[in-house]
Amino acid sequence: MSKQVQQRIDELREEINSHNYSYYVLDAPEVPDSEYDRLLKELSEIEQKHPELITPDSPTQRVGATPLDSFTEVQHEVPMLSLGNAFSDQDLSDFDRRIREGVESDMIEYAAEPKLDGLAISLLYKNGVLERAATRGDGRTGEDVTLNIRTIDAIPLKLRGKDYPAVLEVRGEVVMPKTGFEKLNQQQIKKGEKPFVNPRNAAAGSLRQLDPKITATRPLSFYSYGVGLVDGMVLPNKHSKMMDRLKSWGLRINPESQVVKGLKGCISYYESLADKRNSLPDEIDGIVYKVDNVKFQEIMGFVSRAPRWAIARKFPAQEEMTKLIAIDIQVGRTGALTPVARLEPVFVGGVTVSNATLHNQDEIDRLDARAGDTVIVRRAGDVIPQIVSVVKSKRSGKPRRFHMPTACPVCGSETARFEDEAVTFCTGGLFCEAQRKEAIKHFASRRAMNVDGLGDKLVEQLVDEGLINTIADLYHLKVEDLVQLERMAEKSAKNLVTSLETSKKTSLARFIFALGIHSIGETTAQTLANHFLSLDKIMNADKEQLLEVPDIGPIVADNLITFFKQQHNLEVVEQLLAMGISWPTIKQKSKTEQPLTGKTFVVTGTLESMGRNDAKAALQELGAKVSGSVSKKTDYVVIGENPGSKATKAQDLGITTLDETAFIALLNQ
Ligand code: 9MJ
């Protein structure tokens, strides 16, 4: 029995390791994630039943249970080197000349590798098993980060095959791929925690965790680029061949690595990688050129802690220092106010940058950025330039703190900010030039005023041509004005004027929704109409009265009050009413008197005579509550064509169902 168990364990471990190899090293996954997870689950279950068969190099043993109190020091027997820098082709040409002269050869072959912007790490394998992982530290003394490194799937806990040296110290870079970095930062912001400045800081922060469980959640990766201590085998005498051996043992090598010939080869490799830089999965800050021939490396030797046989040719910096001239406000088409840093133009990441986003007030507070400050600007890849930090030591005088304006810089309306939200927005939705087009599109849309024939494109055209400025102007449009527009035939113009006329007969709820007040959706608009019965009462309600309405909280209440406090908004509403927009008086004195009050409906499937949203609105107008899912609390389920599981559930629960005919009859009653 136990022998069979051991055999299955061995099989599973081998298979899992082999899939890891295909995925990370060969970059050619063999099985879907689900299959990989299944194998790992099976192994884990067997190991739980037979804990005596668990070994530290089992793929289930990546995440340790107990956090550390502190990291212990590690002495590097072979020092971990740093690299000299080349900032220009001239620097590189000097380097090449020194090598040619040093080894007395006309043309040198170089192993060219992307210079990854991560953390240098040493991995010590004894008899093929990962024993210890350490940071570079100062090159001689680093920190033991074995437990954290073990959580990185791209690092094998056990080497592949059998022909590896008894002692093998692999060196390489732990990185956080760009996509993982973006995701991690989104999560950080969501949790209200500080985002990381760049992938390198994120990788460093992740490895510095005392609890490996946290590191395990971070999207870290690893590429090898060399060896340190080796015992028990002579490795190939070319760097590139040695890297091939590492690859065969399951260590990941950067797929962009290449052997190039002479200075010319170095330069064309540089150019091709610089072109690709933004589309590579990992952040790189240059190219490392290493003399491929190990004999030549030995001839060249070292200066202080850097080899004379290698150099890092840096790409143009992605971070530069400049002056923050001012913080301006941009108003977006949805009314969001975004602070923008106006910068003294600076060349960074390959372009001249003179603006950077500052996101919101919280971000400005976090940076403590003030007009006149010296700041560090970062532009990586195609992303919008960011301000990384303020150089406080260069601050002079006492610049004032920044505060979001209380009035919209475009239209002068009051600004507002939801509690617990980072965005400040303009409340002059109907009037603000920045929001004009969106406000008009929303107003005309099917579920709002339902102006047939007035699509988004036409709204843009009407505003761009200066025919309308606000939603009220729509009702002044004449056929003569419209026919002047490009691609507007007389018939379409006439139809549009008719649709506008027809749209004037609406409902109070539609009208409230059409105003496009922040956080007032269709349902809230309907609730307000049902409760207050008249526009006047809604416009004049104070906070207390608004909070009495079911499902209306303080945010909605505040938004309504602020909206109807803006003179501009009031004027537009007044004009609309003067133009003849009207709705049937809602006669019910209170919502309890409406025919369907207290009844909960679910609508499922396709109705022939109306859309689901219209059906919903019709029910709400009669006081019913419309829910998205069937439960014991549901009173009626309206069933259209191809209804799906909600209909079955209704039958199971014994709930009354209505077909379309019965439903229409009910509405007409
Ligand atoms: C990076 N950071 O990608 C070296 N490196 O070699 C590569 N760093 C290095 N090589 C010797 N590709 C010392 C550092």
Boltz pocket constraint, residues with backbone or C-beta under 6 A from the ligand:
constraints:
  - pocket:
      binder: B
      contacts: [[A, 81], [A, 82], [A, 83], [A, 113], [A, 114], [A, 115], [A, 116], [A, 117], [A, 118], [A, 173], [A, 225], [A, 226], [A, 288], [A, 310]]
      max_distance: 6.0
